[in-house]
Amino acid sequence: MTKAKICGLSTPETVAAAVNGGAAFVGFVFFDKSPRNLAPEAAARLVAPLRQTPMKTVAVTVDPDDALVDRLMATLKPDLIQVHGRETPARVREIAARSGAGVIKAFSVSTSADVDQASAFETVAEHLMFDARPVEGAALPGGTGARFDWSLLAGRRFSRPHFLAGGLDPWNVGEAIQASGAPLVDVSSGVERGPGLKDPALITAFLDAVKRA
């Protein structure tokens, strides 16, 4: 069964919708340019009720420095750190070793060659993520609602579990799962009523659609 990550959460109501809907992962964004940016301490308060559940907490970052990694581990204590920048395999290994958390390495995809990049990270990342390549000059590396050709992932095999991300919403996620074969899906803007404003009803609808796929 496909599992889902709801990313960019910022309120107790939307975290509750993710929990009640059966999300396997909840993501919190730590990137100044994002409308979903949170302080690690605020995210820690939101996940406090989840500590006794099997749900995985994900800290979403872009080229994080050691100071941010240390702050996240001291406050939020995430299960996974997602890196969405220009991190090298060596840097991913460093982040994993420094934090003790698993690392999700995200890739911006527009061609099959972009998917091929993942092979260099399979020995250092716990999960892989394939997201749509943002337009040139975009302020954000993800969470923009852009999508790529899902069939680029069809039939691909990786030694790590992989997420499909980019432009997913309650109405297309079933088609996306069928077209890509991805075991994990990630949504952010597709369950928002405005930039950074998650909608509990859309979160519920998305998770229901994943279960039906």
Beta strands, then each sheet from edge to edge (+ up, - down):
strand 1: 3-6
strand 2: 25-29
strand 3: 56-61
strand 4: 80-83
strand 5: 102-109
strand 6: 127-132
strand 7: 162-164
strand 8: 184-187
strand 9: 192-194
strand 10: 197-198
sheet 1: 1+ 2+ 3+ 4+ 5+ 6+ 7+ 8+ 1+
sheet 2: 9+ 10-
end
